Amino acid sequence: MSLLGQSSVNHNFTHADATSRAREPERVYLSVPHMSGLEQAYVSDAFATNWLSSVGPNLDGFESEMAARLGHDVRTLAVASGTAALHLVLRALDVGPGDRVAVSTLTFAGSVWPILYLGATPVFLDSESRSGNLDPALVEDYLARAARDGTLPKALVVVHLYGQHADVDPIADACRRHGVALVEDAAESLGATYRGRQTGTTAEYAILSFNGNKIITTTGGGMVVTRDAVAMARMRKWANQSREPAVEYVHREVGYNYRMSNVLAGIGRGQLRVLDQRVQRRREVHQIYRNAFADVAELQWMPEPQGMRSTRWLTCLVLQGEGAVQRRDHVLRSLERHSIEARPVWKPMHLQPLFEGAPYFAHAEGDDVAARLFEAGVCLPSGSNLSDEQLDRVVDHLRRALQRAEVLGAAAV
């Protein structure tokens, strides 16, 4: 709407308009911050003590408390974003121009930007059909072929999609055999477990995200996780402008302003204390959806394999059968008309205009699993602060949308 149009609407606003707007339902969002009240004490302390910079007790506390939570003798570094964390990790692995870095294609672009920052080439790998995570058999096949061709990547980034830890052990075995560094992108999976281990500890390097839509948030932020003390010291220096230990400002390497602030780390400390409750509620939200649509056979839900525990950061479904793409689009439009935010699953990186022509290793020719999941996948409102009333509303409108989509699909046939 133009500015002129906005002005016209405002000047002609009537009581009937006000009544209509008052009746509009409150929007249900996909995933929003969920504060506990514990955060404020840490933030207030930062203000009271004037620790308002990129150092301070909250930063030290957040890093040490997260390390204790994850265990396995990890070291942690709180930074400005998950993307910044991945940038530091890939640089620590000496990724640079001419190198290749393999990465899940079904992911957010933040998993790929640091590869470009370092002048390397991303190689996108397809998903397995159920969870959308990397297919271990495909990874093995890709690395074997790359070894024969002399095109092995320097690193492989495995993304734990929507809170479900990937089946990482066979992927790690394949990477070890071929001398490829493995990095966990655990931006969406903090709180998940894999065969008794915490996410973020199943590879030598991992990154976390505390963006506003994540299970816990610092409003914006991320973290590096590693057991490599030498690499951690290098990354900590780079994140702090690569300042040398001298009274004057001395720089011998390129650095970045990547440190998290002490104030935001205080939010993270309060959030970390309720992580288990947040995960439990998202799992409950997921189960409510599963139970509500147990009678609808055409819906495929992300599984939870034995030995794994998902956070259900987002509850996602994939429509099955004839006309799934058109039915998916109808469902999204219908929910939006009722002020319910739902989204497609991530658009695969190999389908993004920026990456047209980039190397892509898929299954058999014509079997693009990630593309199929994107075309028929839906992410539902999944926040831990969703009320039962909001969930009932989503379930009701989703059922109506699915029924209407079936009618439209039948008519099209």
C-alpha positions as CSV (number, residue, x, y, z in Angstrom):
1,M,0.0,0.0,0.0
2,S,1.3,3.5,-0.8
3,L,1.9,6.2,1.8
4,L,-1.1,8.0,0.2
5,G,-3.2,4.9,0.7
6,Q,-2.2,4.6,4.3
7,S,-3.1,8.2,5.0
8,S,-6.5,7.8,3.4
9,V,-7.3,4.7,5.4
10,N,-6.3,6.4,8.6
11,H,-8.4,9.5,8.0
12,N,-11.4,7.5,7.1
13,F,-11.1,5.0,10.1
14,T,-14.6,4.3,11.4
15,H,-16.1,2.6,14.5
16,A,-17.0,-0.4,12.2
17,D,-13.3,-0.7,11.2
18,A,-12.3,-0.6,14.9
19,T,-14.8,-3.3,15.7
20,S,-13.6,-5.5,12.8
21,R,-10.0,-5.2,13.8
22,A,-10.8,-5.9,17.4
23,R,-12.3,-9.2,16.3
24,E,-9.2,-10.2,14.3
25,P,-7.5,-13.2,16.0
26,E,-4.1,-12.7,17.5
27,R,-1.5,-13.9,15.2
28,V,0.1,-17.3,16.0
29,Y,3.8,-17.2,15.2
30,L,6.1,-20.0,14.2
31,S,8.6,-19.7,17.0
32,V,9.2,-16.7,19.2
33,P,11.4,-15.9,22.3
34,H,10.1,-17.4,25.5
35,M,11.5,-15.5,28.5
36,S,11.4,-17.2,32.0
37,G,12.0,-14.1,34.2
38,L,15.3,-15.5,35.3
39,E,17.1,-13.5,32.7
40,Q,16.4,-10.2,34.2
41,A,18.5,-10.7,37.3
42,Y,21.6,-11.4,35.2
43,V,20.9,-8.4,32.9
44,S,20.2,-6.1,35.8
45,D,23.5,-7.1,37.4
46,A,25.3,-6.3,34.2
47,F,23.8,-2.8,34.3
48,A,24.4,-2.3,38.0
49,T,28.0,-3.3,37.8
50,N,28.5,-1.5,34.4
51,W,29.7,-4.6,32.6
52,L,28.2,-3.5,29.3
53,S,31.0,-4.5,27.0
54,S,32.2,-7.7,25.3
55,V,33.8,-9.0,28.5
56,G,32.3,-9.6,32.0
57,P,31.0,-12.2,34.5
58,N,28.0,-13.1,32.4
59,L,30.1,-14.1,29.4
60,D,32.4,-16.2,31.6
61,G,29.4,-17.7,33.3
62,F,27.5,-18.5,30.1
63,E,30.4,-20.2,28.5
64,S,31.3,-22.2,31.5
65,E,27.7,-23.2,32.3
66,M,27.1,-24.3,28.7
67,A,30.3,-26.3,28.7
68,A,29.2,-28.0,31.9
69,R,25.8,-28.7,30.3
70,L,27.3,-30.3,27.3
71,G,30.1,-32.2,29.1
72,H,32.7,-34.3,27.3
73,D,35.4,-31.8,28.3
74,V,34.3,-29.3,25.7
75,R,35.4,-25.7,25.5
76,T,33.0,-22.9,24.5
77,L,33.2,-19.5,23.0
78,A,30.1,-17.2,22.9
79,V,30.0,-15.1,19.8
80,A,27.6,-12.8,17.8
81,S,25.8,-15.5,15.8
82,G,25.9,-19.1,14.7
83,T,27.2,-17.9,11.4
84,A,30.1,-16.2,13.1
85,A,30.8,-19.4,15.0
86,L,30.9,-21.5,11.9
87,H,33.2,-18.9,10.2
88,L,35.7,-19.2,13.0
89,V,35.6,-23.0,13.0
90,L,36.2,-23.2,9.2
91,R,39.0,-20.8,9.5
92,A,40.5,-22.8,12.3
93,L,40.4,-25.8,9.9
94,D,42.4,-23.7,7.4
95,V,39.6,-23.6,4.9
96,G,40.5,-21.1,2.1
97,P,40.4,-20.4,-1.6
98,G,40.5,-23.5,-3.8
99,D,39.1,-25.7,-1.0
100,R,35.8,-27.5,-1.0
101,V,33.4,-27.8,2.0
102,A,30.6,-30.3,1.8
103,V,27.3,-29.3,3.6
104,S,23.7,-30.4,3.8
105,T,21.7,-28.9,1.1
106,L,18.5,-28.8,3.2
107,T,19.5,-26.1,5.6
108,F,19.4,-22.3,6.3
109,A,21.9,-20.2,4.3
110,G,23.9,-19.5,7.5
111,S,25.4,-23.0,7.2
112,V,26.9,-21.9,3.8
113,W,27.8,-18.2,4.1
114,P,31.1,-18.8,6.0
115,I,32.3,-21.1,3.2
116,L,32.0,-18.2,0.8
117,Y,33.5,-15.8,3.3
118,L,36.7,-17.9,3.1
119,G,36.7,-18.1,-0.7
120,A,36.0,-21.9,-0.7
121,T,33.4,-23.8,-2.8
122,P,30.3,-25.4,-1.2
123,V,29.4,-28.9,-2.3
124,F,25.8,-29.7,-1.4
125,L,24.7,-33.1,-0.3
126,D,21.2,-34.6,-0.5
127,S,19.0,-35.8,2.4
128,E,17.6,-39.1,3.4
129,S,13.9,-39.2,2.8
130,R,12.5,-39.5,6.3
131,S,14.2,-37.0,8.6
132,G,15.7,-34.7,5.9
133,N,19.1,-35.0,7.5
134,L,22.2,-36.1,5.7
135,D,22.1,-39.6,4.4
136,P,25.1,-41.5,5.8
137,A,25.2,-43.9,2.8
138,L,25.2,-41.0,0.4
139,V,28.1,-39.3,2.4
140,E,30.1,-42.5,2.1
141,D,29.5,-42.7,-1.6
142,Y,30.3,-39.1,-2.2
143,L,33.6,-39.2,-0.2
144,A,34.7,-42.4,-2.0
145,R,34.1,-40.8,-5.4
146,A,35.8,-37.6,-4.3
147,A,38.8,-39.5,-3.1
148,R,39.1,-41.2,-6.5
149,D,38.7,-37.9,-8.3
150,G,41.1,-35.9,-6.1
151,T,38.3,-33.6,-5.0
152,L,37.9,-34.4,-1.3
153,P,36.5,-31.5,0.7
154,K,38.6,-30.1,3.6
155,A,35.5,-30.3,5.9
156,L,32.0,-31.6,6.0
157,V,29.2,-29.6,7.8
158,V,26.4,-31.9,9.1
159,V,23.3,-30.0,10.0
160,H,20.9,-31.4,12.7
161,L,17.7,-30.4,11.1
162,Y,14.8,-28.9,13.1
163,G,16.1,-30.3,16.3
164,Q,16.7,-33.9,15.2
165,H,20.3,-35.0,15.5
166,A,21.6,-36.5,12.3
167,D,22.9,-40.1,12.3
168,V,26.4,-38.8,12.7
169,D,28.5,-41.8,13.7
170,P,28.7,-43.4,10.3
171,I,29.3,-40.0,8.8
172,A,32.1,-39.4,11.2
173,D,33.6,-42.8,10.4
174,A,33.6,-42.0,6.7
175,C,35.2,-38.6,7.3
176,R,38.0,-40.1,9.4
177,R,38.8,-42.7,6.7
178,H,39.2,-39.9,4.2
179,G,40.8,-37.3,6.4
180,V,37.9,-34.9,6.2
181,A,37.2,-32.7,9.2
182,L,33.6,-33.0,10.5
183,V,31.7,-30.0,11.9
184,E,28.3,-30.2,13.6
185,D,25.9,-27.4,12.8
186,A,23.8,-27.8,15.9
187,A,22.1,-24.4,15.5
188,E,18.7,-26.0,15.7
189,S,19.3,-28.9,18.1
190,L,20.5,-27.7,21.5
191,G,19.1,-30.0,24.0
192,A,18.9,-33.0,21.7
193,T,20.8,-36.2,22.4
194,Y,22.3,-38.9,20.1
195,R,23.1,-42.3,21.6
196,G,23.5,-40.8,25.1
197,R,25.6,-37.8,24.0
198,Q,24.6,-34.2,23.9
199,T,24.2,-32.5,20.5
200,G,27.3,-30.4,19.8
201,T,29.7,-33.0,21.3
202,T,29.5,-35.7,18.6
203,A,32.2,-34.2,16.4
204,E,35.5,-32.4,17.1
205,Y,33.9,-29.0,16.3
206,A,30.3,-27.7,16.6
207,I,28.4,-24.5,16.5
208,L,25.2,-23.4,18.3
209,S,22.7,-20.5,17.6
210,F,20.8,-18.4,20.0
211,N,18.8,-16.4,17.5
212,G,15.4,-15.1,18.6
213,N,13.5,-18.1,17.1
214,K,15.7,-20.8,18.7
215,I,14.8,-22.9,21.7
216,I,16.8,-20.6,24.0
217,T,17.9,-17.2,22.8
218,T,20.2,-14.3,23.6
219,T,18.2,-12.3,21.0
220,G,21.1,-12.9,18.7
221,G,24.2,-14.9,19.3
222,G,26.0,-18.2,18.8
223,M,28.7,-20.4,20.3
224,V,31.7,-22.4,19.2
225,V,32.1,-25.8,20.9
226,T,35.3,-27.9,20.6
227,R,37.7,-30.1,22.6
228,D,40.6,-28.6,20.7
229,A,42.3,-26.2,23.2
230,V,44.8,-24.8,20.7
231,A,42.1,-24.1,18.0
232,M,39.9,-22.5,20.7
233,A,42.6,-20.1,21.7
234,R,43.1,-19.1,18.1
235,M,39.3,-18.6,17.5
236,R,39.0,-16.6,20.7
237,K,41.7,-14.2,19.6
238,W,40.2,-13.8,16.1
239,A,36.8,-13.1,17.5
240,N,38.2,-10.3,19.6
241,Q,39.7,-8.4,16.7
242,S,42.9,-10.5,16.7
243,R,44.4,-8.2,19.3
244,E,47.9,-9.4,20.5
245,P,48.6,-9.5,24.3
246,A,50.2,-6.1,24.5
247,V,49.4,-2.8,26.2
248,E,49.1,-1.0,22.8
249,Y,46.8,-2.4,20.1
250,V,48.9,-4.8,18.0
251,H,47.5,-7.0,15.2
252,R,49.3,-9.7,13.3
253,E,46.3,-11.5,11.8
254,V,42.9,-10.5,10.4
255,G,40.3,-10.5,13.2
256,Y,36.6,-10.0,13.6
257,N,34.3,-8.2,16.0
258,Y,32.5,-11.4,16.9
259,R,32.3,-11.4,20.7
260,M,28.9,-11.6,22.4
261,S,28.1,-8.8,24.8
262,N,28.0,-9.3,28.6
263,V,24.4,-8.2,28.6
264,L,23.2,-10.7,26.0
265,A,25.2,-13.4,27.7
266,G,23.1,-12.7,30.8
267,I,20.0,-13.4,28.9
268,G,21.6,-16.7,27.8
269,R,22.4,-17.7,31.4
270,G,18.8,-17.3,32.4
271,Q,17.6,-19.1,29.3
272,L,20.0,-22.0,29.8
273,R,18.4,-22.7,33.2
274,V,15.1,-23.5,31.6
275,L,16.4,-25.3,28.5
276,D,15.0,-28.7,29.6
277,Q,11.5,-27.2,30.2
278,R,11.6,-25.5,26.8
279,V,12.5,-28.8,25.1
280,Q,9.9,-30.7,26.9
281,R,7.1,-28.3,25.9
282,R,8.1,-28.3,22.3
283,R,8.1,-32.1,22.4
284,E,4.6,-31.9,23.9
285,V,3.5,-29.5,21.1
286,H,4.8,-32.0,18.5
287,Q,2.9,-34.8,20.1
288,I,-0.3,-32.8,20.3
289,Y,-0.1,-32.4,16.5
290,R,0.7,-36.0,16.0
291,N,-2.2,-37.2,18.1
292,A,-4.6,-34.7,16.5
293,F,-3.9,-36.0,13.0
294,A,-3.3,-39.7,13.7
295,D,-6.2,-40.5,11.4
296,V,-4.6,-38.7,8.4
297,A,-2.4,-41.2,6.6
298,E,-1.2,-38.7,4.1
299,L,1.0,-36.9,6.6
300,Q,4.7,-37.8,7.1
301,W,6.2,-36.6,10.4
302,M,9.9,-36.4,11.2
303,P,10.8,-39.6,13.0
304,E,12.7,-40.0,16.2
305,P,15.0,-43.0,15.6
306,Q,15.9,-45.3,18.5
307,G,18.7,-43.9,20.6
308,M,18.0,-40.3,19.6
309,R,15.9,-37.6,21.4
310,S,14.8,-34.6,19.3
311,T,14.1,-31.2,20.7
312,R,11.3,-30.7,18.1
313,W,12.5,-27.2,17.6
314,L,10.0,-27.0,14.8
315,T,7.3,-29.6,14.1
316,C,7.4,-30.4,10.4
317,L,5.2,-32.5,8.2
318,V,5.4,-33.6,4.6
319,L,2.2,-34.2,2.5
320,Q,2.2,-37.5,0.7
321,G,0.4,-38.6,-2.5
322,E,-0.9,-37.1,-5.7
323,G,-0.8,-33.3,-5.9
324,A,1.2,-32.9,-2.7
325,V,2.8,-29.6,-3.9
326,Q,-0.5,-28.0,-4.7
327,R,-2.1,-29.2,-1.5
328,R,0.9,-27.9,0.5
329,D,0.5,-24.4,-1.1
330,H,-3.2,-24.4,-0.3
331,V,-2.5,-25.3,3.4
332,L,0.0,-22.5,3.7
333,R,-2.3,-19.9,2.1
334,S,-5.3,-21.0,4.2
335,L,-3.4,-20.8,7.5
336,E,-2.1,-17.4,6.6
337,R,-5.6,-16.2,6.0
338,H,-6.4,-17.1,9.6
339,S,-3.3,-15.3,10.9
340,I,-1.4,-18.5,11.6
341,E,2.3,-18.4,10.6
342,A,3.5,-21.6,8.8
343,R,6.3,-22.0,6.4
344,P,7.8,-24.4,3.9
345,V,10.8,-26.4,5.1
346,W,14.1,-24.9,4.1
347,K,14.5,-24.3,0.4
348,P,17.5,-26.5,-0.5
349,M,20.7,-24.6,-1.1
350,H,21.3,-26.2,-4.5
351,L,17.9,-24.6,-5.7
352,Q,18.9,-21.1,-4.5
353,P,19.6,-18.6,-7.4
354,L,22.9,-17.7,-5.8
355,F,24.2,-21.3,-6.0
356,E,23.0,-22.2,-9.5
357,G,25.5,-24.5,-11.0
358,A,27.2,-25.3,-7.6
359,P,28.3,-29.0,-7.1
360,Y,25.4,-31.1,-5.9
361,F,25.7,-34.7,-5.0
362,A,22.3,-36.4,-4.9
363,H,20.9,-39.9,-5.0
364,A,20.2,-41.7,-8.3
365,E,19.5,-39.4,-11.2
366,G,16.0,-37.8,-10.9
367,D,15.7,-38.6,-7.2
368,D,16.2,-35.2,-5.5
369,V,15.0,-36.0,-2.0
370,A,15.7,-32.5,-0.5
371,A,13.7,-30.9,-3.4
372,R,10.7,-33.2,-2.7
373,L,10.7,-32.5,1.0
374,F,10.8,-28.8,0.3
375,E,7.9,-28.9,-2.2
376,A,5.6,-30.8,0.1
377,G,6.8,-29.8,3.6
378,V,5.2,-27.6,6.2
379,C,6.7,-26.1,9.4
380,L,3.9,-25.6,12.0
381,P,3.9,-23.1,14.9
382,S,6.0,-24.9,17.5
383,G,7.0,-22.3,20.2
384,S,7.2,-23.4,23.8
385,N,5.0,-20.5,24.8
386,L,2.0,-21.6,22.6
387,S,-1.1,-21.8,24.7
388,D,-3.5,-24.7,24.5
389,E,-6.1,-22.4,23.0
390,Q,-3.6,-21.4,20.2
391,L,-2.8,-25.0,19.5
392,D,-6.5,-25.9,19.3
393,R,-6.9,-23.1,16.8
394,V,-4.0,-24.2,14.7
395,V,-5.2,-27.8,14.7
396,D,-8.8,-26.8,13.8
397,H,-7.7,-24.6,10.8
398,L,-5.1,-27.1,9.7
399,R,-7.7,-29.9,9.5
400,R,-10.0,-27.6,7.6
401,A,-7.2,-26.7,5.2
402,L,-6.2,-30.3,4.7
403,Q,-9.8,-31.3,4.0
404,R,-10.3,-28.5,1.5
405,A,-7.0,-29.3,-0.2
406,E,-8.1,-32.9,-0.7
407,V,-11.3,-31.7,-2.3
408,L,-9.4,-29.3,-4.6
409,G,-6.9,-32.0,-5.5
410,A,-9.7,-34.5,-6.4
411,A,-11.4,-31.9,-8.5
412,A,-8.1,-31.2,-10.4
413,V,-7.8,-34.9,-11.2
